[in-house]
Each structure stands twice: as structure tokens, then as C-alpha cells.
Amino acid sequence: MAVPAIELIGISKSFGPVQANRDINLTVEAGTIHGIVGENGAGKSTLMSIIYGFYQADAGEIRVKGEPVSIPDSNAAIAHGIGMVHQHFMLVENFTVTENVMLGAEQSGLLNAGIRRVRAELLRLEREHGLEIDPDAVIEDLPVGLQQRVEILKALYRGAEILILDEPTGVLTPAEADQLFGVLRQLKAEGKTIVLITHKLREILAVTDAVSVMRRGEIVATKRTAETSAGELAELMVGRRVLLRVDKAEAKPAAPALKVSNLTVHDSRGVPMVKDVSFEVRAGEIVGIAGVAGNGQSELLEALAGIRPAKSGTIELLGQRLDPCGGIDPAGMRAAGLAHVPEDRHGMGLVLPFREAENAILGYHRDRSYAKGPFLDLSAMRRDAEAKIGAYDIRPPNSELRTANFSGGNQQKIVLAREMERGPKVLLIGQPTRGVDVGAIEFIHRRIVAMRDEGRAILLVSVELDEIRGLADRILVMFDGRIVGERSPDASEGEIGLLMAGVESRDAAE
């Protein structure tokens, strides 16, 4: 038999009282794509961080290509041919592609000579692996799919034969995810070994050769992908049967709760991103906005939440006419009955150095229920946070823990609990299940539907077309900043996909 690329033997790791990994045994065969799935907080990222040298195991042994190795830091991992692409990219945004690839691996005090050498090697790697990208492009000007490509090139430039990808499709559109899988298959064909951490079972079934399931810090099963199913993997992850579809009754919409008329919004550069958009969301219905990322959905949500001023147009919230061109702000919109779950939980939803209990009331911290005179009532905050932790199964269940120490999916649940539990009349949700595991997705979907059935008006933006079609009662499709069509959830994926690409159905038929 061929020597495995990686073997983990009895790996354990604790953070204080929290046991992140417990007696892990894992074998990753060389030249394969091996998936790691599990709920948020199951210990997947911790385990990969041990392999990459970010953390040191409390017990156990790592073998690379059959040899026991010590990996005290990421430099040691790189020396052993291990590269890692993190869930949140490690790029300097105002550097070029070439500068980011060479950063930390300059190998010369002569910067210009080093840049020329790295640029030439980068072009060779791009041709060899089908990862074409402009080596002189500045990172902040690239879409996230190409930024991820830069991260992969960084690892290949450093000689990676084993590539770990942590939730690589969390920020990608479906088309970008398909492109990534093409790249991974190409790398596998070249003899590279890929370890893929994801919560998306469809992706596991589409691209991996084998999959290991983690639950509460342990590996509970390893399966050949061809011999398992989404239902079996979901049950192994959660420890119970999971409903993989949205179960909801017919909507009973009432009067419009949110009306948007002729709204135009520019981005920070003055470029129009939302162009003369009009629609309404009624109490007791979910309106989904489908579209490829970057077509104005983010700017639309920010304008409706009072974060970004519009250039023109009006908003009517619960019968109150508002001026979005500077006449509203987030605090005022919250007071008027609107809550907002932002797409970017790190940039807008959370203050990562804050404790969980502090983030659990962020934006509502002036509410009298959290105040004791001019000061915050820490006991009330703690009780509130612990109730939300229990209701949303946030792990670890520690309201005093810094929010940066929670997994991405649990960070998302902190934001959702904060906004949903306020009982808003109108709820704006951007990417509700980004980075969230299958069990939590089921819970979040049920909660969204329950809010609809309570008479709330919900506007949902998601790049997951299956999620839009499963949750929404009506679907609006955005392309190039405009609403280009409205469809029912029964419309085919192909029909909605054409609208997302800017192709009218009648045009496609010609």
C-alpha cells in the first residue's frame, strides 16, 4: 500500500476546560481529496491548525509521508510540504498578487530582483496548474474567487504537496465554487493531496474521495464518498436525523411592511450599485433576492438598514415614510422595528475582541433591560447572553469568552440570536447560513419560517440558490443593480440562473 500523506495518531487538544480534540486518529491517503465535516465547534479547524503548526497538540503524533514529525509553527509545516488556505484570507489588500505571494519568502535582500524572480515563478505556476491571474493586480481590486486563487498560489509557491482548505466556498458564489473544484481536481490529478473542511454536504459528495465526520471533538466515522449519502453524513454530524429541506406551510401575507421606491445607491467610489429599484415586502412573507455576489445586493441591504445613504428614492417602513438619502441611521431603523443581520459578520456584525455577552447586545446596549442607571448591568447582560446561547446552541457555551475565539458558524449564530430575538417587525438577512453547519442550518431555517408565520416581513439575500428557493415565498432577481425579474420558488434553477446572468428567458429561447 502507498504511504499515507498524513497520519494523526491519538491527537488531543484542550483550551482550558474546553476539549477541542479528543484522541483523534485520521489517515489521509496521498493523491486524494479528503473531506472533513462536522458541526460548528466540532474541532475541525483546531485539528487542521495543529497540522499547520498554529496550535500544539497536548498529546498524540503527526506523521507526514510515514515519518513522525514535529510541527511547532507554520514554517515547519511548510518545510514538510503542507500549505493551508484559511477561511478568512491572509492577504495584504493594497499589495499586488506577486507581492503577496513573496511575502515572508523573499529569500533576497534585493527587493526588485526578488520580485522579478517571484513573478516569473508565479507565471510558471499559473500555467502549470491552470490558475491564471494577473500577477500585477492589486488584491483589493480582485473578486474573492481570485483572491482565493492567490492563496492557493502562495501555498504552491512554497512547495506544498499537501493543501488544507478551511471552508473554502464560504465567500464564493456557486460559479466560483465550481471553478475552485475544477482547480482541486486538477491539483489532485497532478498528485497533490487535498484536505477539504466544509459544512456543505453537496460539495463533499461532488469533489471528495473520502470523508471523515467530526462530532464534539472526536472523529465518529470515515467513509468512502461513493458509499455514503448526504442524509447519512448529516445524521453522523449531528447525532440525529436532519431535515435537509425547508418544511413550511403556505404563506399568509398581509399588508406591506416595507416599501422601496426608485432607490438608487452608490458605493464608496461613487459608482451606482443599486439602480432605481422598487419592491415591497408584506408582513407574513419571505422575499428572497437572488443574484451573483456584487450585483448590488450588499449595498441595497446597507441602504435599507440605514448604514449607507442612498442617492435617491424613498423607503416606507410600517407606514412611516423615510428619507434614505441621509435622513435615517441604523439606531433609528432599529427603533422603528427593523433588524439587520449583515452579510459580513466580522466587518459589521461583531466586535471580535468583545466578549460574547457584549456582542449579544451590540446595537441594543442602550435598552433599559441592560442598563443600571448610566452603567451596563453586567448580570442582566450575562443572563440574556446565556439564554441566547441555550436557544441557539452556541458553542462553547461561555458568555465570557472573546468572540474571536468562537468558530465562524457560532459567530454567525451570535448575530442571528441578537437580531431575531428582538422580535422585529421587519428583518433584513444577508447570507444567514454562511459558514454554518447542517444542523444549525436546519434550526436557522425553521426560525426564519417561524418568524414569517408570526407575521414578520423578511427580506433575505443569499448566494445559495437552493436556500433562496427553499425559504422564499417570492424571489426577486438582481443583475447589475436592477431587479430584472420576479419568480415563484417553483421556477427552475435554470430559469433563475439565466436571470442572474442577465439573460431574459425569452432571449435564451431564441
C-alpha positions as CSV (number, residue, x, y, z in Angstrom):
1,M,0.0,0.0,0.0
2,A,1.1,3.6,-0.7
3,V,2.3,5.6,2.3
4,P,-0.4,8.0,3.6
5,A,0.2,11.7,3.1
6,I,-0.8,12.4,6.7
7,E,-1.5,10.3,9.7
8,L,-2.8,11.6,13.0
9,I,-2.5,9.2,16.0
10,G,-4.2,10.0,19.3
11,I,-4.3,13.8,18.8
12,S,-5.9,15.7,21.7
13,K,-6.1,19.4,22.4
14,S,-7.8,21.4,25.2
15,F,-8.3,25.1,25.7
16,G,-8.9,25.4,29.4
17,P,-12.0,23.4,30.3
18,V,-12.9,23.0,26.6
19,Q,-11.8,19.8,24.9
20,A,-11.5,20.8,21.3
21,N,-10.0,17.5,20.0
22,R,-10.1,14.1,21.8
23,D,-7.9,11.1,20.8
24,I,-8.2,11.8,17.0
25,N,-7.0,9.1,14.6
26,L,-7.0,10.1,10.9
27,T,-5.4,8.8,7.8
28,V,-5.3,10.9,4.6
29,E,-4.3,8.9,1.5
30,A,-1.8,10.5,-0.9
31,G,-3.2,12.0,-4.1
32,T,-6.8,12.2,-2.8
33,I,-9.2,14.8,-1.8
34,H,-10.3,14.0,1.8
35,G,-13.2,15.9,3.3
36,I,-13.6,16.8,7.0
37,V,-17.2,17.7,8.0
38,G,-18.8,18.4,11.3
39,E,-20.9,20.9,13.2
40,N,-19.6,24.3,14.1
41,G,-17.4,23.9,17.1
42,A,-16.8,20.2,16.4
43,G,-13.0,20.8,16.3
44,K,-12.3,20.7,12.6
45,S,-10.4,24.0,12.3
46,T,-8.4,23.3,15.6
47,L,-7.3,19.9,14.2
48,M,-6.1,21.5,10.9
49,S,-4.4,24.3,12.8
50,I,-2.4,21.6,14.7
51,I,-1.3,20.1,11.4
52,Y,-0.3,23.5,10.2
53,G,1.6,24.5,13.4
54,F,-0.7,27.2,14.7
55,Y,-1.5,25.1,17.8
56,Q,0.5,22.3,19.5
57,A,-1.4,19.1,20.4
58,D,-1.5,18.2,24.1
59,A,-1.0,14.5,23.2
60,G,-0.5,12.4,20.1
61,E,1.7,12.1,17.0
62,I,1.7,13.5,13.5
63,R,3.2,11.6,10.6
64,V,3.9,13.0,7.2
65,K,4.6,10.5,4.4
66,G,5.1,7.8,7.0
67,E,7.6,9.8,9.1
68,P,6.9,11.2,12.6
69,V,7.3,14.9,12.5
70,S,7.3,17.9,14.9
71,I,5.4,20.9,13.7
72,P,6.0,23.8,16.1
73,D,5.0,26.5,13.7
74,S,3.8,27.2,10.2
75,N,7.3,27.4,8.8
76,A,7.9,23.8,9.9
77,A,4.6,22.8,8.2
78,I,5.7,24.5,5.0
79,A,9.1,22.7,5.3
80,H,7.2,19.4,5.4
81,G,5.2,20.3,2.2
82,I,2.0,21.4,4.0
83,G,0.1,24.5,2.9
84,M,-3.1,26.0,4.2
85,V,-5.8,28.3,2.8
86,H,-7.7,29.8,5.7
87,Q,-11.4,30.6,5.8
88,H,-10.6,34.3,6.2
89,F,-7.8,35.1,3.7
90,M,-4.4,36.1,4.9
91,L,-3.6,38.8,2.2
92,V,-2.4,42.4,2.3
93,E,-5.1,44.1,0.3
94,N,-3.0,47.0,-1.0
95,F,-0.2,44.7,-2.2
96,T,-0.1,43.1,-5.7
97,V,-0.6,39.4,-6.3
98,T,3.2,39.0,-6.7
99,E,4.0,40.9,-3.5
100,N,1.5,38.8,-1.5
101,V,3.0,35.5,-2.9
102,M,6.6,36.5,-2.0
103,L,5.7,38.0,1.4
104,G,7.6,36.0,4.1
105,A,9.5,34.1,1.4
106,E,11.7,36.9,-0.1
107,Q,14.9,34.9,0.0
108,S,16.8,38.1,-1.0
109,G,17.7,41.5,0.4
110,L,17.4,42.9,-3.2
111,L,13.6,43.5,-3.4
112,N,13.4,44.3,-7.1
113,A,15.4,41.2,-8.1
114,G,13.2,39.1,-5.8
115,I,10.0,40.5,-7.3
116,R,11.2,39.7,-10.8
117,R,12.2,36.1,-9.8
118,V,8.9,35.5,-7.9
119,R,6.8,37.0,-10.8
120,A,8.5,34.6,-13.3
121,E,7.9,31.6,-11.0
122,L,4.3,32.7,-10.4
123,L,3.6,32.8,-14.1
124,R,5.0,29.3,-14.4
125,L,2.8,28.0,-11.6
126,E,-0.2,29.7,-13.1
127,R,0.3,28.0,-16.5
128,E,1.2,24.6,-14.9
129,H,-1.9,24.5,-12.6
130,G,-4.4,26.4,-14.7
131,L,-4.6,29.2,-12.1
132,E,-4.3,32.2,-14.4
133,I,-4.3,35.6,-12.7
134,D,-2.7,39.0,-13.3
135,P,0.5,39.0,-11.2
136,D,0.4,42.8,-11.0
137,A,-3.2,43.1,-9.9
138,V,-3.8,44.7,-6.5
139,I,-5.6,42.3,-4.1
140,E,-8.4,44.8,-3.1
141,D,-9.4,45.1,-6.8
142,L,-9.9,41.3,-7.2
143,P,-13.1,39.4,-6.6
144,V,-13.0,36.9,-3.7
145,G,-12.7,33.9,-6.1
146,L,-9.5,35.3,-7.5
147,Q,-8.2,36.2,-4.0
148,Q,-8.6,32.6,-3.0
149,R,-6.6,31.6,-6.1
150,V,-3.8,33.8,-4.8
151,E,-3.9,31.9,-1.5
152,I,-3.5,28.6,-3.4
153,L,-0.7,30.0,-5.5
154,K,1.1,31.2,-2.3
155,A,1.0,27.6,-0.9
156,L,2.2,26.1,-4.2
157,Y,5.0,28.7,-4.5
158,R,6.2,27.4,-1.1
159,G,6.3,23.9,-2.4
160,A,3.0,22.5,-0.9
161,E,2.3,18.9,-1.7
162,I,-0.5,18.7,0.9
163,L,-3.1,21.5,0.7
164,I,-5.6,22.2,3.5
165,L,-8.6,24.4,2.7
166,D,-10.8,25.6,5.6
167,E,-14.3,26.4,4.5
168,P,-13.1,27.5,1.0
169,T,-16.5,28.2,-0.5
170,G,-17.9,30.2,2.4
171,V,-17.4,33.5,0.5
172,L,-17.8,32.2,-3.1
173,T,-20.7,32.3,-5.5
174,P,-21.8,28.9,-6.9
175,A,-20.0,29.6,-10.1
176,E,-16.8,30.5,-8.3
177,A,-17.1,27.3,-6.1
178,D,-17.4,25.2,-9.3
179,Q,-14.2,26.9,-10.6
180,L,-12.5,26.1,-7.3
181,F,-13.5,22.4,-7.6
182,G,-12.1,22.3,-11.1
183,V,-8.8,23.6,-9.7
184,L,-8.8,21.0,-6.9
185,R,-9.4,18.2,-9.3
186,Q,-6.5,19.4,-11.4
187,L,-4.2,19.5,-8.4
188,K,-5.3,16.0,-7.5
189,A,-4.5,14.8,-11.0
190,E,-1.0,16.3,-10.6
191,G,-0.5,14.2,-7.4
192,K,-1.3,16.8,-4.7
193,T,-3.2,15.8,-1.6
194,I,-6.2,18.0,-0.6
195,V,-7.8,18.2,2.8
196,L,-11.2,20.0,2.5
197,I,-13.0,21.3,5.5
198,T,-16.6,22.3,4.7
199,H,-20.1,22.1,6.1
200,K,-21.7,21.8,2.7
201,L,-22.5,18.2,2.1
202,R,-23.3,18.7,-1.6
203,E,-19.7,19.8,-2.1
204,I,-18.3,16.9,-0.2
205,L,-20.3,14.5,-2.4
206,A,-19.2,16.3,-5.5
207,V,-15.5,16.5,-5.1
208,T,-14.0,14.2,-2.4
209,D,-12.8,10.6,-2.4
210,A,-13.2,10.0,1.3
211,V,-14.8,12.0,4.2
212,S,-14.3,11.9,7.9
213,V,-17.1,13.1,10.3
214,M,-16.3,15.0,13.5
215,R,-18.7,15.5,16.4
216,R,-17.8,17.2,19.7
217,G,-14.1,16.9,19.2
218,E,-14.0,13.3,18.0
219,I,-13.9,11.5,14.6
220,V,-17.0,9.4,14.7
221,A,-16.8,7.9,11.2
222,T,-14.7,7.8,8.0
223,K,-16.5,6.8,4.7
224,R,-15.6,6.4,1.1
225,T,-17.6,9.2,-0.5
226,A,-19.1,6.9,-3.2
227,E,-20.5,4.7,-0.5
228,T,-22.4,7.4,1.6
229,S,-25.1,10.0,1.2
230,A,-26.0,13.5,2.4
231,G,-28.5,12.1,4.8
232,E,-26.1,9.6,6.4
233,L,-23.4,12.3,6.8
234,A,-25.8,14.8,8.3
235,E,-27.0,12.2,10.8
236,L,-23.4,11.4,11.8
237,M,-22.6,15.0,12.2
238,V,-25.5,15.9,14.4
239,G,-26.2,12.6,16.1
240,R,-29.9,12.7,14.9
241,R,-31.8,12.7,11.7
242,V,-31.7,16.1,10.0
243,L,-34.3,17.5,7.6
244,L,-32.3,18.6,4.5
245,R,-35.2,20.6,3.0
246,V,-37.2,23.6,4.3
247,D,-40.5,22.5,5.7
248,K,-43.1,25.3,5.6
249,A,-46.8,25.9,5.1
250,E,-48.2,28.3,2.6
251,A,-47.6,32.0,3.4
252,K,-50.4,34.2,4.6
253,P,-49.1,37.7,3.6
254,A,-50.9,40.8,5.0
255,A,-50.3,44.5,4.4
256,P,-46.9,45.7,3.1
257,A,-44.5,46.3,6.0
258,L,-41.6,47.6,3.8
259,K,-41.9,49.5,0.6
260,V,-38.9,50.6,-1.5
261,S,-39.5,53.1,-4.3
262,N,-37.0,54.1,-7.0
263,L,-34.0,53.5,-4.8
264,T,-30.5,54.3,-6.2
265,V,-27.4,53.7,-4.1
266,H,-23.8,54.4,-4.9
267,D,-20.7,52.6,-3.5
268,S,-17.8,54.4,-1.8
269,R,-16.3,55.2,-5.2
270,G,-19.5,56.9,-6.4
271,V,-20.3,54.0,-8.7
272,P,-24.1,53.3,-8.9
273,M,-24.7,49.8,-7.5
274,V,-28.5,49.9,-6.9
275,K,-30.3,51.4,-9.8
276,D,-33.9,52.7,-9.5
277,V,-35.1,49.6,-7.5
278,S,-38.7,49.3,-6.3
279,F,-40.4,46.4,-4.5
280,E,-42.3,45.7,-1.3
281,V,-42.3,43.0,1.4
282,R,-45.5,42.2,3.2
283,A,-46.0,41.1,6.7
284,G,-46.0,37.3,6.9
285,E,-43.9,36.6,3.8
286,I,-40.3,36.0,2.9
287,V,-39.0,37.8,-0.2
288,G,-35.7,36.4,-1.4
289,I,-33.2,38.3,-3.5
290,A,-31.2,36.0,-5.8
291,G,-28.1,37.2,-7.7
292,V,-24.4,36.7,-8.2
293,A,-22.5,38.5,-5.5
294,G,-21.5,42.0,-6.5
295,N,-24.7,42.9,-8.3
296,G,-25.9,45.4,-5.7
297,Q,-27.5,43.2,-3.0
298,S,-25.0,44.3,-0.3
299,E,-25.5,48.0,-1.0
300,L,-29.3,47.5,-1.0
301,L,-29.3,45.9,2.4
302,E,-27.0,48.6,3.8
303,A,-29.2,51.4,2.5
304,L,-32.3,49.8,3.9
305,A,-30.6,49.3,7.3
306,G,-29.5,53.0,7.4
307,I,-25.8,52.2,7.1
308,R,-25.3,53.6,3.6
309,P,-27.0,56.8,2.3
310,A,-28.9,56.5,-0.9
311,K,-28.6,58.9,-3.8
312,S,-32.4,59.0,-4.5
313,G,-35.6,57.1,-3.7
314,T,-37.8,56.5,-0.7
315,I,-38.4,53.9,1.9
316,E,-41.7,53.3,3.8
317,L,-41.4,51.2,6.9
318,L,-44.6,50.1,8.7
319,G,-46.5,53.1,7.1
320,Q,-43.8,55.6,8.0
321,R,-42.2,57.4,5.0
322,L,-38.4,57.7,5.4
323,D,-35.7,59.5,3.6
324,P,-32.8,57.1,2.9
325,C,-30.6,59.9,1.4
326,G,-29.2,60.8,4.8
327,G,-32.3,61.0,6.9
328,I,-32.0,57.6,8.6
329,D,-29.4,55.7,10.6
330,P,-29.1,52.2,12.0
331,A,-30.2,53.1,15.5
332,G,-33.3,54.9,14.1
333,M,-34.2,51.9,11.9
334,R,-33.9,49.5,14.9
335,A,-36.1,51.8,17.0
336,A,-38.7,51.8,14.1
337,G,-38.9,48.0,14.2
338,L,-36.3,46.8,11.7
339,A,-33.4,44.4,12.4
340,H,-30.5,43.6,10.2
341,V,-28.3,40.6,10.0
342,P,-25.3,41.8,7.9
343,E,-23.6,39.8,5.3
344,D,-20.1,40.5,6.8
345,R,-20.3,39.3,10.4
346,H,-16.7,40.4,11.1
347,G,-16.9,43.8,9.4
348,M,-20.3,44.8,10.6
349,G,-21.9,42.2,12.9
350,L,-19.4,41.8,15.7
351,V,-16.5,43.3,17.5
352,L,-14.3,40.3,17.8
353,P,-12.2,41.3,20.9
354,F,-15.5,41.8,22.8
355,R,-16.9,39.0,25.0
356,E,-19.9,37.0,23.7
357,A,-22.1,38.7,26.2
358,E,-21.2,42.2,24.9
359,N,-21.8,41.2,21.3
360,A,-25.1,39.7,22.2
361,I,-26.5,43.2,22.9
362,L,-24.4,45.2,20.4
363,G,-26.6,47.9,19.0
364,Y,-29.2,47.4,21.7
365,H,-26.9,48.3,24.6
366,R,-28.9,51.4,25.5
367,D,-32.0,49.3,26.1
368,R,-33.2,49.8,29.7
369,S,-33.2,46.0,30.2
370,Y,-29.4,46.1,30.0
371,A,-28.8,49.3,32.0
372,K,-28.4,50.1,35.6
373,G,-28.5,53.9,35.7
374,P,-25.8,55.2,33.4
375,F,-23.9,51.8,33.5
376,L,-24.4,48.5,31.9
377,D,-26.0,45.8,34.1
378,L,-23.5,43.0,33.7
379,S,-25.7,40.4,35.4
380,A,-28.6,41.2,33.0
381,M,-26.2,41.0,30.0
382,R,-24.9,37.7,31.2
383,R,-28.4,36.2,31.7
384,D,-29.5,37.5,28.3
385,A,-26.4,36.0,26.6
386,E,-26.8,32.6,28.4
387,A,-30.4,32.4,27.3
388,K,-29.4,33.1,23.6
389,I,-26.6,30.6,23.9
390,G,-29.0,27.9,25.0
391,A,-31.7,28.7,22.5
392,Y,-29.3,28.8,19.5
393,D,-26.9,26.1,20.7
394,I,-23.8,28.4,20.6
395,R,-20.6,26.6,21.3
396,P,-18.7,26.7,23.6
397,P,-21.5,27.8,25.9
398,N,-19.4,30.6,27.6
399,S,-20.7,34.1,27.5
400,E,-17.4,35.4,28.9
401,L,-15.3,34.1,26.0
402,R,-13.9,36.6,23.5
403,T,-16.0,36.4,20.3
404,A,-12.8,35.9,18.2
405,N,-12.4,32.5,19.9
406,F,-15.7,31.1,18.5
407,S,-15.9,29.3,15.2
408,G,-17.3,31.2,12.2
409,G,-20.6,29.4,12.4
410,N,-21.0,30.1,16.1
411,Q,-20.2,33.8,15.5
412,Q,-23.0,33.8,12.9
413,K,-25.4,32.3,15.5
414,I,-24.4,35.1,17.9
415,V,-25.5,37.7,15.4
416,L,-28.7,35.9,14.4
417,A,-29.7,35.4,18.0
418,R,-29.2,39.1,18.8
419,E,-31.3,40.3,15.9
420,M,-34.0,37.6,15.8
421,E,-34.7,37.5,19.5
422,R,-35.6,41.2,19.5
423,G,-38.9,40.3,17.6
424,P,-38.5,42.9,14.8
425,K,-41.5,43.7,12.5
426,V,-39.1,43.7,9.5
427,L,-36.0,41.6,9.3
428,L,-33.2,42.0,6.7
429,I,-30.9,39.0,6.5
430,G,-27.8,38.8,4.4
431,Q,-26.3,35.3,3.9
432,P,-28.0,33.7,7.0
433,T,-26.2,30.4,6.9
434,R,-22.7,31.4,5.6
435,G,-20.2,29.1,7.3
436,V,-22.9,27.3,9.3
437,D,-23.2,23.6,9.7
438,V,-26.1,21.4,8.5
439,G,-27.7,21.1,11.9
440,A,-27.6,24.8,12.6
441,I,-28.9,25.5,9.0
442,E,-32.0,23.4,9.8
443,F,-32.5,25.4,13.0
444,I,-32.0,28.8,11.4
445,H,-34.3,28.0,8.5
446,R,-37.0,26.9,11.0
447,R,-36.6,30.1,13.0
448,I,-36.9,32.2,9.9
449,V,-40.1,30.4,8.8
450,A,-41.5,30.7,12.4
451,M,-40.9,34.5,12.3
452,R,-42.7,34.7,9.0
453,D,-45.6,32.7,10.5
454,E,-45.7,35.2,13.4
455,G,-46.4,38.0,10.9
456,R,-42.9,39.4,10.4
457,A,-41.8,40.7,7.0
458,I,-38.5,39.1,5.9
459,L,-36.1,40.2,3.2
460,L,-33.5,37.5,2.5
461,V,-30.3,37.8,0.5
462,S,-28.3,34.7,-0.2
463,V,-25.8,33.4,-2.8
464,E,-27.2,29.9,-2.1
465,L,-29.9,29.5,-4.7
466,D,-31.2,26.3,-3.0
467,E,-31.6,28.4,0.2
468,I,-33.5,31.1,-1.7
469,R,-35.8,28.7,-3.4
470,G,-36.4,26.7,-0.2
471,L,-37.2,29.7,2.0
472,A,-38.7,32.5,-0.1
473,D,-42.4,32.9,-1.0
474,R,-41.4,35.3,-3.8
475,I,-38.0,35.6,-5.5
476,L,-36.6,38.9,-6.9
477,V,-33.6,38.5,-9.1
478,M,-30.9,41.2,-9.2
479,F,-28.4,41.8,-12.0
480,D,-26.2,44.9,-12.5
481,G,-28.0,46.7,-9.7
482,R,-31.5,46.2,-11.1
483,I,-34.5,43.9,-10.3
484,V,-34.6,42.0,-13.6
485,G,-37.4,39.6,-12.7
486,E,-39.7,38.1,-10.1
487,R,-40.3,34.4,-9.9
488,S,-42.0,31.9,-7.7
489,P,-40.0,29.4,-5.7
490,D,-41.3,26.7,-8.1
491,A,-39.3,28.3,-11.0
492,S,-36.5,26.1,-12.2
493,E,-32.9,26.7,-11.1
494,G,-32.0,27.1,-14.8
495,E,-34.6,29.9,-15.3
496,I,-33.5,31.8,-12.2
497,G,-29.8,31.2,-13.1
498,L,-30.3,32.8,-16.5
499,L,-31.9,35.9,-14.9
500,M,-28.9,36.0,-12.5
501,A,-26.6,36.1,-15.5
502,G,-28.6,38.9,-17.1
503,V,-30.3,36.7,-19.7
504,E,-34.1,37.0,-20.0
505,S,-35.9,33.7,-20.5
506,R,-37.2,34.8,-23.9
507,D,-33.6,35.7,-25.0
508,A,-32.4,32.2,-24.0
509,A,-35.1,30.5,-26.1
510,E,-34.2,32.4,-29.3
